[in-house]
Amino acid sequence: MSRVIAPTDLAAAGPGPAVPQHVAIIMDGNGRWATARHLPRTAGHERGVEALRRTVEAAGDLGIRYLTVFSFSTENWRRPAAEVSTLFSLLKTYVQLDLARLKREGVRIRVIGERGGLPPDIASLVSMAEAETRDNARFNLTIAFNYGSRDEIARAASAFARDVADGKCSADIREADFARYLDTSGLPDPDLMVRTSGEYRISNFLLWQAAYAELVFLDVLWPDFGRAQLEEALRRYAERERRYGAVSPGAG
């Protein structure tokens, strides 16, 4: 069993920075968790919400400032209608049950993705959660819902093109300028991206933002994820040396 660690323990784990400022997680494996237990896939998604609650609490305790989770992708519309309906209901339930506590604990909530595809009640709830937590700064929780990174970049490019056509900006744009058109405008890029379930891909998640993120893939299915697994990901991160294309200090 993994012992409970603190950020100061992670500082001794290796040459990299002790605790990442921003962690992004692809929450994968709900369906397989349920299937292995002869339960409907919806049961796996319900347990996945519990894992999210554990992870948000653990991330704050460990000194992480920003947590972004992949909840529902633009590709997930291909799943059975009943499962899609469950995922929407779970987002609604999570916000309704946890909003007051998250607001009280200083958590700021953002939801990124295509808002136009959301049912009106979900879109309204999302806007309310963002508005009510806008002034919070202790911890930042971003939920990617109806999100796909290629779609995000395409929408950003369209918005940029409109601004150029309207004379609001020059067509000669820098990376930092373009990043302001992305859904994650105002957020730091993720330092660490974690995927659960043993899959080795990032599945159209934060393609622009994760250009220099450290990637950690864990075999655990998302409903079984918690503090111990997050600590393991942080230990691996702390062993990395982040060079951003440069060379190690003192390297020959």
N, C-alpha and C positions, 0 to 999 in steps of 0.2 A: 504494500500500500504506500502511495506517495505521501511524504510528510507535508504538513502545511508549511509553506514558505512565505517570506515577506520580500518586498522589493530589494531590501538590503542583502538578502541571501542571493538573489539573482545577480547582484553586482560581481560576485566572485565566480560566476559560472563560466566566464570566458572573456575574450577580447572585445566583444561587441558591446553596444550600449545595454545597460541593465534591463530597462523596461521600455518597450516601444510606446510612443505617444499614441499611435493610432493602430488598432488591430481590426482587420476585416475578416469575417468568417463566412464561408459557404456552408450552410447548415444542411448537410446531406445525410440521407439514410433513414428518414422517417418511415418510408414505405417498407424497406427491407427489415427494419426493426419489428414492425407490426407483422409482416409475413412470417418471420421466423417464430413468432409466438402465436400464429394462427389467429391473428386479429385482423379486423379491417384496417386498411391503410389510414383511414381517418384517425384511428386510435394512435397511430404513430405520430401524426401531426399534433394531436392533443398533448402527447408526452413531449413533443418537441418544444411546445410553448413553456413547459416546466423547465426544460433545459435552458431556454433563453433567459428565464428569470434567474436561474442559478448563475448563468454566465455574466449577466449584467452586474449582479451583486459582486461576484468574484473579481471582475475586471476593475470595478471601482476600488475594491479593497487592495488590489495589487498595484495601483498607481497608474493604470491606463486612463487616459483622458477621453479618447474617442473610440467608440466601438461601432462598426458598420456591419450589419448582417444581411445576408441574401435570403429573403423570405419567399418571394414569388417572382419568377422570371417571365419575360414576355413569351418565352417558349412553353411555359407551364399551361398556357391556354389549350395545349394539345391533349392534356390529361382529361379523364372522364369528368363530365359536368358536375357530378356529385362531389368529386374530390376538390374541384376548383371552388365550388360553393363552400365547402368546409374550410378551405384556406382563407377565403374572404371572411367567413364567420369568426374564425380564430383571431384574425387581425382585429376585428371589431371588438371581440370579447377581451382581448389583451389590453387594448387601449381603454375600454370602459372600466375594467377592473383595476388596472394598474396606474392609470393616469394620475389620480390624486396622490398616490404614494410617490411616484416618480417626481412629480412636481414638488412635493414636500422635501424630497431628498436632493433637490438641486439638479435634476437630470433634464437636459434639453433634448427634445424629440424632434427629429427630422424624418420625413419620408421622401425618398427619391424614386423616380420612375415616371412613367407616362400617366398623368392624372386623367386624361381624357377617357381612358378605358375603364375607369373605376365606377361602380354603381354610385349614385348620388349620395346615399347614406354613408358609404365608406369615405368618399371624398370629403364630405362635410365633417366627419369625425376626425379625419386626418388633419384637416385645416384647423380644427379646434384644438387638437393636441399640440400642434406646432405653435399656435398663437398663445396658448396658456403656459407654455414652457419656454417661450422665446428668450426670456431674461435670465434663465438658469445658466450656470457656467461651471458647476462642479464636475459634471460628467455629460458627455454628448453621445446619445444613442441615435444612430441613423438606421432606418429600416428601408432596404431596397425592395420595393413592392411594385409589381408590374414593371419591372426594370430589366433592361438589356443594355449592355454597354454600347453595342453598335447602334442601337436605336438612340441612345443618349447622344452619341457623337454626331449622328445624322441630324438630330434635332438641334444640337448646338451649331452645326454648320449652317443649317437653314436660318437660324436666328442671326448668326453673324452675317450671312449674305443679305438678309433684309436690312440690317443696320448699315451695311456698305451701300446698298441701293438707296437708302434714305439719307445718305450723307452723314451718318452718325459716327462713323469710324472709317479708317483707311483699310484698304484691302491688304496692305502690308502688315500682317499680324504676327505677334510673337507668341510663344507657347503660353506664357503667363496670361496674356490677353485672352487667348482662346479658352483657357481653363475657366474663365469667369462665365462662360456660356454653358458650362456643364452643370448637371444637377448638383454636384458636390461643391459648387462655388462657395468659398469661405471656409472650407474644411481642408486640413492638411492632408497630403497624400498618405495612404497607409504605409506603415513601416513593415508590417507583418500581415500576411494573408494565410489563413488556416482553412483547410478543407477537411471535413470529416468523411467517414465511410470508406476510406481506402482508395478513392478515385484520385487520379493524378492529372487533373485538368482544372482550369479556372472558369470554364463554362460561361463566357461572355459577361464576366463580372469585373467591373472597374478596370477595363483594359488600358485606358489612358492613365489612370491614377496609380495603378500598381506597377508601373514600368520598372521601378527599382525596389519594390517590396520584396522582402524575404518570404519564401514560400515554405510552408510546413504542411505535410499531409499526414493525417492520423487515421488509423484503422478503426477507431471507435465510431459507432453510429450516433447520429446527433442526439437522439433521446437519452443516451447514456453519457452525454458530455456534461462536464461540470468543472469545478475548481481544479481538481487534480489534472484533468486533461489540458486546461488552459495553462496551468503551471508548466506542464511538459512542453507545450508549444513555446512558452517564454524561455524555458531553459535552452531549447534548441536555437532560438533567436539569439540569446546572449552568447552563444558559441560562434556566431557568424561574425565575419569582418565585412563591414559595409564600405565599399570603396567607390561606388558611383563612377566606375570607369577609370579611376586612378590606380595607383599602385600602393602597396602597403608601405607605411613609413619605414625607412631603413632598408627597403628591398633593393637588391642589386640590379 
